[in-house]
Amino acid sequence: MSPRAKAYLDLIIVSAIWGIAGPVIRFTVGYLPPAIFLTYRFAISAFVGLLLLSATKLHLPKKPGDRLKIVFYCFLNSTISLGLLFLGYQKTSALTASLLDAVFPLMVSATGVAFLHEHVTHREKLGMLIAFGGTLLVTIEPLLQRRSIPLASLQGNLLILAYLVVGVALHLLAKLIFRNASTSPAQITHLSFIIGFLTMLPLTLAFSSPSSILSSLQNVPLSAHLGVLYMALLSGTLAYTLWHRAQKTIETGEVSVFTYTYPLFAAPLAVYWLHEPITPVAIVSSLVIASGVLLAEIKKSR
């Protein structure tokens, strides 16, 4: 199997894991506050990471600037990125979040146009504009539904969008980091969760006492602990290692395209497991986003 084919296989596995992860997060934050959930998850992943790193020799760039870049990436990839994601899922639905995920590849393309001066056709620009229109519609859905307290859901949607913006930066930064052949994708994954735990733990302790954290963990059902294990080991250690490995092999734009498949796994779980309603606004938004994505991504036959 060629390196590119292996990268595609890695990304298919990641798509399934991360597609399922959305409903798992939404379910688990119903029992554990995001800060405690995230610290718990990082603790498990960091422990596994330390065990695996102890069995191998850690290879880091020799230049201090390159090392600092890796540390910053790991912090952004863990505490900042996942912190926004977990806070967002606490306030919005898994179905809405999966719809917002669908515009991520277009955000990567738009960033390439804005900062890397990449060329896009008028057709692609129109598709991006339509897709972003659908994103705006699903973002402000809580206001359109005239709920008594719509701000929580609106804040959740904005947090998910902020997570996607950070994700764009991570895509570009990862490509720069993995140009160094000595940098192992697996080691970057382990370092991300170790740094995530070291930075998240003080934040959690600043707002929650150790006794309250222990009480929260003791009083949740087994299903919530299984949700944390899924996020730590499958969605964390395994999926991020595969994702980083693909980032090192193929182009950033190709990696981001696999985000389109997340709703295929997230939507059925959101509806049938979490019993989230499919609203008229969600249907219209998904059609608008899908139309824009198809227009932007499907190339004209030559």
Secondary structure, 3 states (H helix, E strand, C coil): CCHHHHHHHHHHHHHHHHHHHHHHHHHHCCCCCHHHHHHHHHHHHHHHHHHHHHCCCCCCCCCHHHHHHHHHHHHHHHHHHHHHHHHHHHHCCHHHHHHHHCCHHHHHHHHHHHHCCCCCCHHHHHHHHHHHHHHHHHHCHHHHCCCCCCHHHHHHHHHHHHHHHHHHHHHHHHHHHCCCCCCCHHHHHHHHHHHHHHHHHHHHHHHCCHHHHHHHHHCCCHHHHHHHHHHHHHHHHHHHHHHHHHHHHCCHHHHHHHHHHHHHHHHHHHHHCCCCCCCHHHHHHHHHHHHHHHHHHCCCCC
